[in-house]
Amino acid sequence: MTAWSALLAAVGVRQISMREVRAEAFFLGNRHKGQIVEGARKELRAPGIDPDRAALLRAVIRTAPAHAEGPPS
């Protein structure tokens, strides 16, 4: 762990790797029939979501390409 990572961890900030984001996007696509961004938004609205999981879902939304959102509803 780098000094920067240790400082962020001490403050309560968790760094999320692109590997984690890609893996979560893959699983969201499977759970939500290819609707990665919409699936992440639905899961963010769930009550009692873990803060680390919420940060990961927000990272997926932030990094998803525009075409990953699917057709407008």
C-alpha positions, 0 to 999 in steps of 0.5 A: 500500500502506498502512502497516498492509499494509506492516507485515503484509507485512514480518512475513509476514502476508498480507491476503486480500480478500473478492474473492479469497475469493469468486473462490476459492469460485467455483472450488472450487464448480466443481472440487468439484461445488458442495461448496465447504467440503468441497472447501476442506478436501480441498485443505487436506489436500494435501501441500506446499500453499503457505501463502498458498493455505492461508490463502485456503482457510481464509478460504473455510471461515470465510466460507462460509454454513452451507448451503454445507457440503452434506449431512452425510456 
